[in-house]
Structures are given as C-alpha cells and as structure tokens.
Amino acid sequence: MRDAIALSILAAITLLMFAVAGLYYSAYNRYRASLGLPTDNTPVITLPTMRHH
C-alpha cells in the first residue's frame, strides 16, 4: 500500500513539473512576442492539453 502512495506522489510531482514548465514556456513565448521577436513554435514539452494554437 505504501508503494502505491509513493508512486502516486511521484506522478503528481512529475505532472506538476510539466505544468510549471509549460506555463513558463508559454509566458516566455508571450514575452518574446511582445518584444517583436520571432517566437519558437517548437516546444520541448509537447503536451496535448497545451496546444491551443
């Protein structure tokens, strides 16, 4: 039972890291776009939920 709890915590941390990285990437892209710089449309993190283009 303890293994299942540890595994779920690990999965939650991993998902959280992906979410933070995705938010950071989109914010960085928006910052570059506001400066008039070309935005990189090839994200390292390709989460299906974050593709709103």
RAKABEL-V665507 format. One record per backbone hydrogen bond with DSSP energy under -1.0 kcal/mol. NH is the residue of the N-H (numbers start at 0). CO is the residue of the C=O. E is the energy in kcal/mol with one decimal. If there is no record, write none. Layout:
nh:NH co:CO e:E
nh:NH co:CO e:E
//
This chain:
nh:4 co:0 e:-1.7
nh:5 co:1 e:-2.3
nh:6 co:2 e:-2.5
nh:7 co:3 e:-2.2
nh:8 co:4 e:-2.1
nh:9 co:5 e:-2.2
nh:10 co:6 e:-2.3
nh:11 co:7 e:-2.2
nh:12 co:8 e:-2.2
nh:13 co:9 e:-2.2
nh:14 co:10 e:-2.5
nh:15 co:11 e:-2.2
nh:16 co:12 e:-2.3
nh:17 co:13 e:-2.1
nh:18 co:14 e:-2.4
nh:19 co:15 e:-2.6
nh:20 co:16 e:-2.5
nh:21 co:17 e:-2.3
nh:22 co:18 e:-2.3
nh:23 co:19 e:-2.4
nh:24 co:20 e:-2.3
nh:25 co:21 e:-2.3
nh:26 co:22 e:-2.2
nh:27 co:23 e:-2.3
nh:28 co:24 e:-2.3
nh:29 co:25 e:-2.2
nh:30 co:26 e:-2.2
nh:31 co:27 e:-2.3
nh:32 co:28 e:-2.4
nh:33 co:29 e:-2.0
nh:34 co:30 e:-1.1
nh:36 co:31 e:-2.5
nh:49 co:46 e:-1.3
nh:51 co:49 e:-1.4
//
